[in-house]
Amino acid sequence: MNQQSPTFAVDIRPLFRDTDIEEMSWAFDLTSHDEVRDNAEAIYKRLSEGSMPCDAPWPEESVATFRAWMDAGTPA
């Protein structure tokens, strides 16, 4: 995570792998700031429970980065 508030382009988008993007394409586009922002609470809930992504939970640091991005107002 950068020293400032995390941004979608620098800190959040790179966390989503191509397989994650493909798996979730039926629901929303994980490459889209607007769609991730609009679904951030639901995504965070799944990430913090470890049910997303489906193959293995994110490291705690990555989940914390996502939360910090949400808390910062989901900057692009």
PQR file with spaces between the fields and no chain letter, atoms N, CA, C, O and H, PARSE charges and radii, in Angstrom:
ATOM       1  N    MET     1       0.858   -1.179    0.000 -0.4000 1.5000
ATOM       2  CA   MET     1       0.000    0.000    0.000 -0.0000 2.0000
ATOM       3  C    MET     1       0.896    1.230    0.000  0.5500 1.7000
ATOM       4  O    MET     1       1.915    1.264    0.689 -0.5500 1.4000
ATOM       5  N    ASN     2       0.509    2.244   -0.779 -0.4000 1.5000
ATOM       6  CA   ASN     2       1.332    3.446   -0.785 -0.0000 2.0000
ATOM       7  C    ASN     2       1.140    4.237    0.504  0.5500 1.7000
ATOM       8  O    ASN     2       0.257    3.923    1.302 -0.5500 1.4000
ATOM       9  H    ASN     2      -0.319    2.216   -1.339  0.4000 1.0000
ATOM      10  N    GLN     3       1.957    5.252    0.709 -0.4000 1.5000
ATOM      11  CA   GLN     3       1.943    6.019    1.957 -0.0000 2.0000
ATOM      12  C    GLN     3       0.655    6.842    2.115  0.5500 1.7000
ATOM      13  O    GLN     3       0.200    7.081    3.233 -0.5500 1.4000
ATOM      14  H    GLN     3       2.675    5.508    0.061  0.4000 1.0000
ATOM      15  N    GLN     4       0.089    7.261    1.016 -0.4000 1.5000
ATOM      16  CA   GLN     4      -1.152    8.021    1.023 -0.0000 2.0000
ATOM      17  C    GLN     4      -2.311    7.034    1.206  0.5500 1.7000
ATOM      18  O    GLN     4      -2.105    5.849    1.468 -0.5500 1.4000
ATOM      19  H    GLN     4       0.459    7.066    0.107  0.4000 1.0000
ATOM      20  N    SER     5      -3.514    7.548    1.063 -0.4000 1.5000
ATOM      21  CA   SER     5      -4.669    6.650    1.044 -0.0000 2.0000
ATOM      22  C    SER     5      -4.548    5.753   -0.180  0.5500 1.7000
ATOM      23  O    SER     5      -4.097    6.200   -1.234 -0.5500 1.4000
ATOM      24  H    SER     5      -3.681    8.511    0.850  0.4000 1.0000
ATOM      25  N    PRO     6      -4.946    4.490   -0.048 -0.5600 1.5000
ATOM      26  CA   PRO     6      -4.883    3.602   -1.209  0.2800 2.0000
ATOM      27  C    PRO     6      -5.826    4.068   -2.311  0.5500 1.7000
ATOM      28  O    PRO     6      -6.892    4.622   -2.041 -0.5500 1.4000
ATOM      29  N    THR     7      -5.423    3.839   -3.545 -0.4000 1.5000
ATOM      30  CA   THR     7      -6.270    4.169   -4.687 -0.0000 2.0000
ATOM      31  C    THR     7      -6.600    2.889   -5.435  0.5500 1.7000
ATOM      32  O    THR     7      -5.909    1.878   -5.307 -0.5500 1.4000
ATOM      33  H    THR     7      -4.557    3.390   -3.765  0.4000 1.0000
ATOM      34  N    PHE     8      -7.664    2.949   -6.214 -0.4000 1.5000
ATOM      35  CA   PHE     8      -8.075    1.780   -6.972 -0.0000 2.0000
ATOM      36  C    PHE     8      -6.991    1.374   -7.960  0.5500 1.7000
ATOM      37  O    PHE     8      -6.585    0.213   -8.000 -0.5500 1.4000
ATOM      38  H    PHE     8      -8.226    3.770   -6.318  0.4000 1.0000
ATOM      39  N    ALA     9      -6.521    2.331   -8.757 -0.4000 1.5000
ATOM      40  CA   ALA     9      -5.572    2.018   -9.831 -0.0000 2.0000
ATOM      41  C    ALA     9      -4.256    1.449   -9.298  0.5500 1.7000
ATOM      42  O    ALA     9      -3.710    0.512   -9.881 -0.5500 1.4000
ATOM      43  H    ALA     9      -6.850    3.274   -8.725  0.4000 1.0000
ATOM      44  N    VAL    10      -3.745    1.999   -8.206 -0.4000 1.5000
ATOM      45  CA   VAL    10      -2.424    1.604   -7.714 -0.0000 2.0000
ATOM      46  C    VAL    10      -2.486    0.437   -6.730  0.5500 1.7000
ATOM      47  O    VAL    10      -1.651   -0.466   -6.784 -0.5500 1.4000
ATOM      48  H    VAL    10      -4.189    2.759   -7.732  0.4000 1.0000
ATOM      49  N    ASP    11      -3.467    0.452   -5.836 -0.4000 1.5000
ATOM      50  CA   ASP    11      -3.472   -0.505   -4.728 -0.0000 2.0000
ATOM      51  C    ASP    11      -4.526   -1.603   -4.802  0.5500 1.7000
ATOM      52  O    ASP    11      -4.278   -2.717   -4.343 -0.5500 1.4000
ATOM      53  H    ASP    11      -4.145    1.185   -5.792  0.4000 1.0000
ATOM      54  N    ILE    12      -5.684   -1.319   -5.363 -0.4000 1.5000
ATOM      55  CA   ILE    12      -6.793   -2.283   -5.328 -0.0000 2.0000
ATOM      56  C    ILE    12      -6.867   -3.118   -6.594  0.5500 1.7000
ATOM      57  O    ILE    12      -6.889   -4.347   -6.514 -0.5500 1.4000
ATOM      58  H    ILE    12      -5.886   -0.414   -5.735  0.4000 1.0000
ATOM      59  N    ARG    13      -6.905   -2.494   -7.744 -0.4000 1.5000
ATOM      60  CA   ARG    13      -7.025   -3.237   -9.010 -0.0000 2.0000
ATOM      61  C    ARG    13      -5.974   -4.339   -9.135  0.5500 1.7000
ATOM      62  O    ARG    13      -6.320   -5.442   -9.557 -0.5500 1.4000
ATOM      63  H    ARG    13      -6.887   -1.496   -7.809  0.4000 1.0000
ATOM      64  N    PRO    14      -4.695   -4.093   -8.787 -0.5600 1.5000
ATOM      65  CA   PRO    14      -3.689   -5.160   -8.913  0.2800 2.0000
ATOM      66  C    PRO    14      -3.932   -6.367   -8.001  0.5500 1.7000
ATOM      67  O    PRO    14      -3.356   -7.430   -8.229 -0.5500 1.4000
ATOM      68  N    LEU    15      -4.764   -6.220   -6.984 -0.4000 1.5000
ATOM      69  CA   LEU    15      -5.052   -7.348   -6.089 -0.0000 2.0000
ATOM      70  C    LEU    15      -5.927   -8.402   -6.769  0.5500 1.7000
ATOM      71  O    LEU    15      -5.900   -9.573   -6.388 -0.5500 1.4000
ATOM      72  H    LEU    15      -5.232   -5.356   -6.799  0.4000 1.0000
ATOM      73  N    PHE    16      -6.694   -7.990   -7.763 -0.4000 1.5000
ATOM      74  CA   PHE    16      -7.584   -8.917   -8.460 -0.0000 2.0000
ATOM      75  C    PHE    16      -6.841   -9.574   -9.620  0.5500 1.7000
ATOM      76  O    PHE    16      -6.401   -8.902  -10.552 -0.5500 1.4000
ATOM      77  H    PHE    16      -6.716   -7.040   -8.072  0.4000 1.0000
ATOM      78  N    ARG    17      -6.712  -10.884   -9.548 -0.4000 1.5000
ATOM      79  CA   ARG    17      -6.040  -11.650  -10.604 -0.0000 2.0000
ATOM      80  C    ARG    17      -6.999  -11.863  -11.773  0.5500 1.7000
ATOM      81  O    ARG    17      -8.209  -11.680  -11.638 -0.5500 1.4000
ATOM      82  H    ARG    17      -7.070  -11.431   -8.791  0.4000 1.0000
ATOM      83  N    ASP    18      -6.448  -12.249  -12.910 -0.4000 1.5000
ATOM      84  CA   ASP    18      -7.281  -12.522  -14.082 -0.0000 2.0000
ATOM      85  C    ASP    18      -8.342  -13.573  -13.768  0.5500 1.7000
ATOM      86  O    ASP    18      -9.480  -13.459  -14.223 -0.5500 1.4000
ATOM      87  H    ASP    18      -5.465  -12.398  -13.019  0.4000 1.0000
ATOM      88  N    THR    19      -7.980  -14.589  -13.000 -0.4000 1.5000
ATOM      89  CA   THR    19      -8.955  -15.628  -12.656 -0.0000 2.0000
ATOM      90  C    THR    19     -10.082  -15.066  -11.792  0.5500 1.7000
ATOM      91  O    THR    19     -11.236  -15.466  -11.946 -0.5500 1.4000
ATOM      92  H    THR    19      -7.055  -14.682  -12.631  0.4000 1.0000
ATOM      93  N    ASP    20      -9.760  -14.144  -10.888 -0.4000 1.5000
ATOM      94  CA   ASP    20     -10.790  -13.515  -10.053 -0.0000 2.0000
ATOM      95  C    ASP    20     -11.753  -12.711  -10.930  0.5500 1.7000
ATOM      96  O    ASP    20     -12.969  -12.758  -10.749 -0.5500 1.4000
ATOM      97  H    ASP    20      -8.822  -13.819  -10.763  0.4000 1.0000
ATOM      98  N    ILE    21     -11.184  -11.978  -11.874 -0.4000 1.5000
ATOM      99  CA   ILE    21     -11.981  -11.144  -12.774 -0.0000 2.0000
ATOM     100  C    ILE    21     -12.928  -12.013  -13.595  0.5500 1.7000
ATOM     101  O    ILE    21     -14.103  -11.683  -13.756 -0.5500 1.4000
ATOM     102  H    ILE    21     -10.195  -11.939  -12.020  0.4000 1.0000
ATOM     103  N    GLU    22     -12.411  -13.120  -14.108 -0.4000 1.5000
ATOM     104  CA   GLU    22     -13.244  -14.033  -14.896 -0.0000 2.0000
ATOM     105  C    GLU    22     -14.331  -14.675  -14.040  0.5500 1.7000
ATOM     106  O    GLU    22     -15.488  -14.748  -14.455 -0.5500 1.4000
ATOM     107  H    GLU    22     -11.456  -13.388  -13.977  0.4000 1.0000
ATOM     108  N    GLU    23     -13.961  -15.143  -12.840 -0.4000 1.5000
ATOM     109  CA   GLU    23     -14.924  -15.815  -11.958 -0.0000 2.0000
ATOM     110  C    GLU    23     -16.081  -14.900  -11.556  0.5500 1.7000
ATOM     111  O    GLU    23     -17.212  -15.364  -11.407 -0.5500 1.4000
ATOM     112  H    GLU    23     -13.022  -15.084  -12.502  0.4000 1.0000
ATOM     113  N    MET    24     -15.810  -13.611  -11.380 -0.4000 1.5000
ATOM     114  CA   MET    24     -16.841  -12.685  -10.911 -0.0000 2.0000
ATOM     115  C    MET    24     -17.518  -11.905  -12.034  0.5500 1.7000
ATOM     116  O    MET    24     -18.375  -11.061  -11.772 -0.5500 1.4000
ATOM     117  H    MET    24     -14.892  -13.235  -11.501  0.4000 1.0000
ATOM     118  N    SER    25     -17.139  -12.180  -13.281 -0.4000 1.5000
ATOM     119  CA   SER    25     -17.683  -11.405  -14.407 -0.0000 2.0000
ATOM     120  C    SER    25     -19.200  -11.516  -14.523  0.5500 1.7000
ATOM     121  O    SER    25     -19.839  -10.629  -15.090 -0.5500 1.4000
ATOM     122  H    SER    25     -16.443  -12.865  -13.494  0.4000 1.0000
ATOM     123  N    TRP    26     -19.778  -12.575  -14.003 -0.4000 1.5000
ATOM     124  CA   TRP    26     -21.240  -12.727  -14.044 -0.0000 2.0000
ATOM     125  C    TRP    26     -21.924  -11.698  -13.150  0.5500 1.7000
ATOM     126  O    TRP    26     -23.077  -11.337  -13.385 -0.5500 1.4000
ATOM     127  H    TRP    26     -19.259  -13.295  -13.543  0.4000 1.0000
ATOM     128  N    ALA    27     -21.216  -11.227  -12.125 -0.4000 1.5000
ATOM     129  CA   ALA    27     -21.823  -10.308  -11.155 -0.0000 2.0000
ATOM     130  C    ALA    27     -21.437   -8.851  -11.407  0.5500 1.7000
ATOM     131  O    ALA    27     -22.294   -7.967  -11.418 -0.5500 1.4000
ATOM     132  H    ALA    27     -20.280  -11.520  -11.933  0.4000 1.0000
ATOM     133  N    PHE    28     -20.142   -8.610  -11.609 -0.4000 1.5000
ATOM     134  CA   PHE    28     -19.636   -7.265  -11.865 -0.0000 2.0000
ATOM     135  C    PHE    28     -18.205   -7.351  -12.364  0.5500 1.7000
ATOM     136  O    PHE    28     -17.570   -8.403  -12.309 -0.5500 1.4000
ATOM     137  H    PHE    28     -19.446   -9.329  -11.600  0.4000 1.0000
ATOM     138  N    ASP    29     -17.711   -6.217  -12.853 -0.4000 1.5000
ATOM     139  CA   ASP    29     -16.388   -6.129  -13.455 -0.0000 2.0000
ATOM     140  C    ASP    29     -15.374   -5.657  -12.416  0.5500 1.7000
ATOM     141  O    ASP    29     -15.393   -4.495  -12.012 -0.5500 1.4000
ATOM     142  H    ASP    29     -18.227   -5.362  -12.898  0.4000 1.0000
ATOM     143  N    LEU    30     -14.495   -6.550  -11.987 -0.4000 1.5000
ATOM     144  CA   LEU    30     -13.497   -6.202  -10.976 -0.0000 2.0000
ATOM     145  C    LEU    30     -12.413   -5.270  -11.507  0.5500 1.7000
ATOM     146  O    LEU    30     -11.580   -4.799  -10.733 -0.5500 1.4000
ATOM     147  H    LEU    30     -14.480   -7.494  -12.316  0.4000 1.0000
ATOM     148  N    THR    31     -12.407   -4.994  -12.808 -0.4000 1.5000
ATOM     149  CA   THR    31     -11.450   -4.032  -13.356 -0.0000 2.0000
ATOM     150  C    THR    31     -12.032   -2.622  -13.376  0.5500 1.7000
ATOM     151  O    THR    31     -11.326   -1.666  -13.695 -0.5500 1.4000
ATOM     152  H    THR    31     -13.084   -5.377  -13.436  0.4000 1.0000
ATOM     153  N    SER    32     -13.300   -2.488  -13.040 -0.4000 1.5000
ATOM     154  CA   SER    32     -13.993   -1.199  -13.082 -0.0000 2.0000
ATOM     155  C    SER    32     -14.051   -0.566  -11.696  0.5500 1.7000
ATOM     156  O    SER    32     -14.625   -1.134  -10.768 -0.5500 1.4000
ATOM     157  H    SER    32     -13.873   -3.265  -12.781  0.4000 1.0000
ATOM     158  N    HIS    33     -13.455    0.609  -11.565 -0.4000 1.5000
ATOM     159  CA   HIS    33     -13.515    1.327  -10.288 -0.0000 2.0000
ATOM     160  C    HIS    33     -14.959    1.499   -9.833  0.5500 1.7000
ATOM     161  O    HIS    33     -15.288    1.224   -8.679 -0.5500 1.4000
ATOM     162  H    HIS    33     -12.988    1.071  -12.319  0.4000 1.0000
ATOM     163  N    ASP    34     -15.816    1.952  -10.737 -0.4000 1.5000
ATOM     164  CA   ASP    34     -17.210    2.220  -10.366 -0.0000 2.0000
ATOM     165  C    ASP    34     -17.917    0.967   -9.867  0.5500 1.7000
ATOM     166  O    ASP    34     -18.649    1.019   -8.878 -0.5500 1.4000
ATOM     167  H    ASP    34     -15.549    2.176  -11.674  0.4000 1.0000
ATOM     168  N    GLU    35     -17.705   -0.154  -10.540 -0.4000 1.5000
ATOM     169  CA   GLU    35     -18.394   -1.383  -10.132 -0.0000 2.0000
ATOM     170  C    GLU    35     -17.835   -1.939   -8.821  0.5500 1.7000
ATOM     171  O    GLU    35     -18.591   -2.447   -7.993 -0.5500 1.4000
ATOM     172  H    GLU    35     -17.111   -0.197  -11.343  0.4000 1.0000
ATOM     173  N    VAL    36     -16.540   -1.847   -8.632 -0.4000 1.5000
ATOM     174  CA   VAL    36     -15.963   -2.308   -7.361 -0.0000 2.0000
ATOM     175  C    VAL    36     -16.404   -1.377   -6.237  0.5500 1.7000
ATOM     176  O    VAL    36     -16.750   -1.837   -5.149 -0.5500 1.4000
ATOM     177  H    VAL    36     -15.926   -1.434   -9.304  0.4000 1.0000
ATOM     178  N    ARG    37     -16.392   -0.071   -6.494 -0.4000 1.5000
ATOM     179  CA   ARG    37     -16.866    0.894   -5.490 -0.0000 2.0000
ATOM     180  C    ARG    37     -18.310    0.598   -5.103  0.5500 1.7000
ATOM     181  O    ARG    37     -18.646    0.562   -3.919 -0.5500 1.4000
ATOM     182  H    ARG    37     -16.111    0.303   -7.378  0.4000 1.0000
ATOM     183  N    ASP    38     -19.168    0.386   -6.107 -0.4000 1.5000
ATOM     184  CA   ASP    38     -20.590    0.162   -5.849 -0.0000 2.0000
ATOM     185  C    ASP    38     -20.851   -1.144   -5.102  0.5500 1.7000
ATOM     186  O    ASP    38     -21.888   -1.288   -4.453 -0.5500 1.4000
ATOM     187  H    ASP    38     -18.895    0.415   -7.069  0.4000 1.0000
ATOM     188  N    ASN    39     -19.932   -2.084   -5.186 -0.4000 1.5000
ATOM     189  CA   ASN    39     -20.086   -3.387   -4.530 -0.0000 2.0000
ATOM     190  C    ASN    39     -19.067   -3.605   -3.417  0.5500 1.7000
ATOM     191  O    ASN    39     -18.872   -4.732   -2.964 -0.5500 1.4000
ATOM     192  H    ASN    39     -19.090   -1.967   -5.713  0.4000 1.0000
ATOM     193  N    ALA    40     -18.418   -2.531   -2.977 -0.4000 1.5000
ATOM     194  CA   ALA    40     -17.300   -2.642   -2.033 -0.0000 2.0000
ATOM     195  C    ALA    40     -17.686   -3.336   -0.727  0.5500 1.7000
ATOM     196  O    ALA    40     -16.935   -4.180   -0.237 -0.5500 1.4000
ATOM     197  H    ALA    40     -18.576   -1.615   -3.345  0.4000 1.0000
ATOM     198  N    GLU    41     -18.827   -3.000   -0.166 -0.4000 1.5000
ATOM     199  CA   GLU    41     -19.228   -3.622    1.112 -0.0000 2.0000
ATOM     200  C    GLU    41     -19.375   -5.135    0.961  0.5500 1.7000
ATOM     201  O    GLU    41     -18.892   -5.896    1.799 -0.5500 1.4000
ATOM     202  H    GLU    41     -19.436   -2.315   -0.565  0.4000 1.0000
ATOM     203  N    ALA    42     -20.035   -5.565   -0.096 -0.4000 1.5000
ATOM     204  CA   ALA    42     -20.234   -6.998   -0.329 -0.0000 2.0000
ATOM     205  C    ALA    42     -18.902   -7.688   -0.617  0.5500 1.7000
ATOM     206  O    ALA    42     -18.652   -8.792   -0.133 -0.5500 1.4000
ATOM     207  H    ALA    42     -20.428   -4.948   -0.778  0.4000 1.0000
ATOM     208  N    ILE    43     -18.048   -7.035   -1.407 -0.4000 1.5000
ATOM     209  CA   ILE    43     -16.738   -7.615   -1.702 -0.0000 2.0000
ATOM     210  C    ILE    43     -15.925   -7.726   -0.418  0.5500 1.7000
ATOM     211  O    ILE    43     -15.324   -8.765   -0.150 -0.5500 1.4000
ATOM     212  H    ILE    43     -18.251   -6.138   -1.800  0.4000 1.0000
ATOM     213  N    TYR    44     -15.906   -6.663    0.373 -0.4000 1.5000
ATOM     214  CA   TYR    44     -15.149   -6.684    1.632 -0.0000 2.0000
ATOM     215  C    TYR    44     -15.643   -7.792    2.561  0.5500 1.7000
ATOM     216  O    TYR    44     -14.840   -8.492    3.179 -0.5500 1.4000
ATOM     217  H    TYR    44     -16.395   -5.818    0.156  0.4000 1.0000
ATOM     218  N    LYS    45     -16.945   -7.947    2.658 -0.4000 1.5000
ATOM     219  CA   LYS    45     -17.509   -9.000    3.516 -0.0000 2.0000
ATOM     220  C    LYS    45     -16.987  -10.364    3.093  0.5500 1.7000
ATOM     221  O    LYS    45     -16.567  -11.157    3.935 -0.5500 1.4000
ATOM     222  H    LYS    45     -17.597   -7.379    2.156  0.4000 1.0000
ATOM     223  N    ARG    46     -17.011  -10.640    1.805 -0.4000 1.5000
ATOM     224  CA   ARG    46     -16.537  -11.930    1.290 -0.0000 2.0000
ATOM     225  C    ARG    46     -15.029  -12.077    1.492  0.5500 1.7000
ATOM     226  O    ARG    46     -14.551  -13.151    1.856 -0.5500 1.4000
ATOM     227  H    ARG    46     -17.352   -9.996    1.121  0.4000 1.0000
ATOM     228  N    LEU    47     -14.282  -10.996    1.253 -0.4000 1.5000
ATOM     229  CA   LEU    47     -12.830  -11.055    1.440 -0.0000 2.0000
ATOM     230  C    LEU    47     -12.476  -11.319    2.898  0.5500 1.7000
ATOM     231  O    LEU    47     -11.609  -12.142    3.190 -0.5500 1.4000
ATOM     232  H    LEU    47     -14.671  -10.123    0.957  0.4000 1.0000
ATOM     233  N    SER    48     -13.147  -10.622    3.813 -0.4000 1.5000
ATOM     234  CA   SER    48     -12.827  -10.769    5.238 -0.0000 2.0000
ATOM     235  C    SER    48     -13.260  -12.123    5.787  0.5500 1.7000
ATOM     236  O    SER    48     -12.669  -12.622    6.745 -0.5500 1.4000
ATOM     237  H    SER    48     -13.852   -9.954    3.576  0.4000 1.0000
ATOM     238  N    GLU    49     -14.286  -12.720    5.188 -0.4000 1.5000
ATOM     239  CA   GLU    49     -14.718  -14.077    5.577 -0.0000 2.0000
ATOM     240  C    GLU    49     -13.830  -15.151    4.957  0.5500 1.7000
ATOM     241  O    GLU    49     -13.823  -16.298    5.405 -0.5500 1.4000
ATOM     242  H    GLU    49     -14.766  -12.314    4.410  0.4000 1.0000
ATOM     243  N    GLY    50     -13.078  -14.769    3.919 -0.4000 1.5000
ATOM     244  CA   GLY    50     -12.231  -15.737    3.226 -0.0000 2.0000
ATOM     245  C    GLY    50     -12.950  -16.520    2.150  0.5500 1.7000
ATOM     246  O    GLY    50     -12.414  -17.502    1.635 -0.5500 1.4000
ATOM     247  H    GLY    50     -13.083  -13.838    3.555  0.4000 1.0000
ATOM     248  N    SER    51     -14.179  -16.095    1.794 -0.4000 1.5000
ATOM     249  CA   SER    51     -14.931  -16.828    0.773 -0.0000 2.0000
ATOM     250  C    SER    51     -14.706  -16.264   -0.631  0.5500 1.7000
ATOM     251  O    SER    51     -15.227  -16.807   -1.605 -0.5500 1.4000
ATOM     252  H    SER    51     -14.614  -15.298    2.212  0.4000 1.0000
ATOM     253  N    MET    52     -13.957  -15.212   -0.737 -0.4000 1.5000
ATOM     254  CA   MET    52     -13.578  -14.640   -2.029 -0.0000 2.0000
ATOM     255  C    MET    52     -12.117  -14.260   -1.928  0.5500 1.7000
ATOM     256  O    MET    52     -11.730  -13.637   -0.940 -0.5500 1.4000
ATOM     257  H    MET    52     -13.534  -14.771    0.054  0.4000 1.0000
ATOM     258  N    PRO    53     -11.298  -14.597   -2.885 -0.5600 1.5000
ATOM     259  CA   PRO    53     -11.581  -15.441   -4.034  0.2800 2.0000
ATOM     260  C    PRO    53     -11.825  -16.884   -3.623  0.5500 1.7000
ATOM     261  O    PRO    53     -11.588  -17.272   -2.478 -0.5500 1.4000
ATOM     262  N    CYS    54     -12.297  -17.662   -4.569 -0.4000 1.5000
ATOM     263  CA   CYS    54     -12.767  -19.004   -4.230 -0.0000 2.0000
ATOM     264  C    CYS    54     -11.632  -20.002   -3.983  0.5500 1.7000
ATOM     265  O    CYS    54     -11.868  -21.040   -3.364 -0.5500 1.4000
ATOM     266  H    CYS    54     -12.490  -17.348   -5.498  0.4000 1.0000
ATOM     267  N    ASP    55     -10.415  -19.726   -4.445 -0.4000 1.5000
ATOM     268  CA   ASP    55      -9.347  -20.720   -4.298 -0.0000 2.0000
ATOM     269  C    ASP    55      -8.537  -20.591   -3.018  0.5500 1.7000
ATOM     270  O    ASP    55      -8.007  -21.588   -2.528 -0.5500 1.4000
ATOM     271  H    ASP    55     -10.223  -18.883   -4.948  0.4000 1.0000
ATOM     272  N    ALA    56      -8.425  -19.388   -2.462 -0.4000 1.5000
ATOM     273  CA   ALA    56      -7.680  -19.181   -1.215 -0.0000 2.0000
ATOM     274  C    ALA    56      -7.940  -17.768   -0.722  0.5500 1.7000
ATOM     275  O    ALA    56      -8.057  -16.848   -1.530 -0.5500 1.4000
ATOM     276  H    ALA    56      -8.855  -18.577   -2.860  0.4000 1.0000
ATOM     277  N    PRO    57      -8.031  -17.578    0.588 -0.5600 1.5000
ATOM     278  CA   PRO    57      -8.282  -16.228    1.106  0.2800 2.0000
ATOM     279  C    PRO    57      -7.115  -15.284    0.806  0.5500 1.7000
ATOM     280  O    PRO    57      -5.969  -15.707    0.654 -0.5500 1.4000
ATOM     281  N    TRP    58      -7.443  -14.004    0.726 -0.4000 1.5000
ATOM     282  CA   TRP    58      -6.412  -12.981    0.595 -0.0000 2.0000
ATOM     283  C    TRP    58      -5.615  -12.898    1.883  0.5500 1.7000
ATOM     284  O    TRP    58      -6.147  -13.200    2.952 -0.5500 1.4000
ATOM     285  H    TRP    58      -8.374  -13.660    0.849  0.4000 1.0000
ATOM     286  N    PRO    59      -4.353  -12.496    1.810 -0.5600 1.5000
ATOM     287  CA   PRO    59      -3.596  -12.220    3.032  0.2800 2.0000
ATOM     288  C    PRO    59      -4.257  -11.072    3.804  0.5500 1.7000
ATOM     289  O    PRO    59      -4.890  -10.197    3.212 -0.5500 1.4000
ATOM     290  N    GLU    60      -4.103  -11.087    5.115 -0.4000 1.5000
ATOM     291  CA   GLU    60      -4.697  -10.040    5.964 -0.0000 2.0000
ATOM     292  C    GLU    60      -4.318   -8.645    5.491  0.5500 1.7000
ATOM     293  O    GLU    60      -5.146   -7.735    5.516 -0.5500 1.4000
ATOM     294  H    GLU    60      -3.589  -11.797    5.596  0.4000 1.0000
ATOM     295  N    GLU    61      -3.070   -8.470    5.058 -0.4000 1.5000
ATOM     296  CA   GLU    61      -2.615   -7.156    4.603 -0.0000 2.0000
ATOM     297  C    GLU    61      -3.418   -6.673    3.401  0.5500 1.7000
ATOM     298  O    GLU    61      -3.734   -5.487    3.305 -0.5500 1.4000
ATOM     299  H    GLU    61      -2.397   -9.210    5.038  0.4000 1.0000
ATOM     300  N    SER    62      -3.746   -7.569    2.492 -0.4000 1.5000
ATOM     301  CA   SER    62      -4.535   -7.188    1.313 -0.0000 2.0000
ATOM     302  C    SER    62      -5.966   -6.830    1.696  0.5500 1.7000
ATOM     303  O    SER    62      -6.535   -5.879    1.161 -0.5500 1.4000
ATOM     304  H    SER    62      -3.490   -8.533    2.570  0.4000 1.0000
ATOM     305  N    VAL    63      -6.544   -7.585    2.616 -0.4000 1.5000
ATOM     306  CA   VAL    63      -7.900   -7.279    3.099 -0.0000 2.0000
ATOM     307  C    VAL    63      -7.889   -5.917    3.795  0.5500 1.7000
ATOM     308  O    VAL    63      -8.811   -5.120    3.616 -0.5500 1.4000
ATOM     309  H    VAL    63      -6.081   -8.358    3.051  0.4000 1.0000
ATOM     310  N    ALA    64      -6.850   -5.649    4.588 -0.4000 1.5000
ATOM     311  CA   ALA    64      -6.727   -4.359    5.273 -0.0000 2.0000
ATOM     312  C    ALA    64      -6.570   -3.213    4.279  0.5500 1.7000
ATOM     313  O    ALA    64      -7.100   -2.124    4.500 -0.5500 1.4000
ATOM     314  H    ALA    64      -6.101   -6.296    4.734  0.4000 1.0000
ATOM     315  N    THR    65      -5.854   -3.447    3.196 -0.4000 1.5000
ATOM     316  CA   THR    65      -5.696   -2.429    2.152 -0.0000 2.0000
ATOM     317  C    THR    65      -7.048   -2.114    1.526  0.5500 1.7000
ATOM     318  O    THR    65      -7.373   -0.950    1.293 -0.5500 1.4000
ATOM     319  H    THR    65      -5.423   -4.331    3.016  0.4000 1.0000
ATOM     320  N    PHE    66      -7.839   -3.155    1.254 -0.4000 1.5000
ATOM     321  CA   PHE    66      -9.170   -2.946    0.682 -0.0000 2.0000
ATOM     322  C    PHE    66     -10.028   -2.135    1.639  0.5500 1.7000
ATOM     323  O    PHE    66     -10.726   -1.216    1.211 -0.5500 1.4000
ATOM     324  H    PHE    66      -7.575   -4.101    1.443  0.4000 1.0000
ATOM     325  N    ARG    67      -9.988   -2.457    2.924 -0.4000 1.5000
ATOM     326  CA   ARG    67     -10.762   -1.721    3.938 -0.0000 2.0000
ATOM     327  C    ARG    67     -10.307   -0.272    4.012  0.5500 1.7000
ATOM     328  O    ARG    67     -11.131    0.638    4.093 -0.5500 1.4000
ATOM     329  H    ARG    67      -9.421   -3.203    3.272  0.4000 1.0000
ATOM     330  N    ALA    68      -8.992   -0.057    3.985 -0.4000 1.5000
ATOM     331  CA   ALA    68      -8.455    1.309    4.035 -0.0000 2.0000
ATOM     332  C    ALA    68      -8.918    2.114    2.820  0.5500 1.7000
ATOM     333  O    ALA    68      -9.213    3.304    2.929 -0.5500 1.4000
ATOM     334  H    ALA    68      -8.323   -0.797    3.920  0.4000 1.0000
ATOM     335  N    TRP    69      -8.979    1.456    1.668 -0.4000 1.5000
ATOM     336  CA   TRP    69      -9.471    2.111    0.451 -0.0000 2.0000
ATOM     337  C    TRP    69     -10.931    2.512    0.640  0.5500 1.7000
ATOM     338  O    TRP    69     -11.319    3.623    0.278 -0.5500 1.4000
ATOM     339  H    TRP    69      -8.740    0.489    1.579  0.4000 1.0000
ATOM     340  N    MET    70     -11.727    1.634    1.193 -0.4000 1.5000
ATOM     341  CA   MET    70     -13.133    1.951    1.453 -0.0000 2.0000
ATOM     342  C    MET    70     -13.225    3.124    2.428  0.5500 1.7000
ATOM     343  O    MET    70     -13.987    4.065    2.207 -0.5500 1.4000
ATOM     344  H    MET    70     -11.412    0.732    1.487  0.4000 1.0000
ATOM     345  N    ASP    71     -12.446    3.059    3.504 -0.4000 1.5000
ATOM     346  CA   ASP    71     -12.494    4.100    4.527 -0.0000 2.0000
ATOM     347  C    ASP    71     -12.044    5.464    4.002  0.5500 1.7000
ATOM     348  O    ASP    71     -12.452    6.505    4.518 -0.5500 1.4000
ATOM     349  H    ASP    71     -11.828    2.293    3.684  0.4000 1.0000
ATOM     350  N    ALA    72     -11.196    5.443    2.968 -0.4000 1.5000
ATOM     351  CA   ALA    72     -10.699    6.679    2.355 -0.0000 2.0000
ATOM     352  C    ALA    72     -11.686    7.265    1.346  0.5500 1.7000
ATOM     353  O    ALA    72     -11.438    8.328    0.778 -0.5500 1.4000
ATOM     354  H    ALA    72     -10.864    4.597    2.549  0.4000 1.0000
ATOM     355  N    GLY    73     -12.812    6.568    1.123 -0.4000 1.5000
ATOM     356  CA   GLY    73     -13.815    7.071    0.197 -0.0000 2.0000
ATOM     357  C    GLY    73     -13.713    6.473   -1.198  0.5500 1.7000
ATOM     358  O    GLY    73     -14.253    7.032   -2.153 -0.5500 1.4000
ATOM     359  H    GLY    73     -13.013    5.704    1.585  0.4000 1.0000
ATOM     360  N    THR    74     -13.027    5.344   -1.325 -0.4000 1.5000
ATOM     361  CA   THR    74     -12.856    4.601   -2.572 -0.0000 2.0000
ATOM     362  C    THR    74     -12.284    5.444   -3.714  0.5500 1.7000
ATOM     363  O    THR    74     -12.869    5.501   -4.797 -0.5500 1.4000
ATOM     364  H    THR    74     -12.588    4.890   -0.549  0.4000 1.0000
ATOM     365  N    PRO    75     -11.125    6.109   -3.472 -0.5600 1.5000
ATOM     366  CA   PRO    75     -10.544    6.928   -4.543  0.2800 2.0000
ATOM     367  C    PRO    75     -10.128    6.100   -5.751  0.5500 1.7000
ATOM     368  O    PRO    75      -9.690    4.955   -5.633 -0.5500 1.4000
ATOM     369  N    ALA    76     -10.281    6.723   -6.921 -0.4000 1.5000
ATOM     370  CA   ALA    76      -9.895    6.064   -8.162 -0.0000 2.0000
ATOM     371  C    ALA    76      -8.392    5.938   -8.220  0.5500 1.7000
ATOM     372  O    ALA    76      -7.855    5.406   -9.192 -0.5500 1.4000
ATOM     373  H    ALA    76     -10.636    7.653   -7.017  0.4000 1.0000
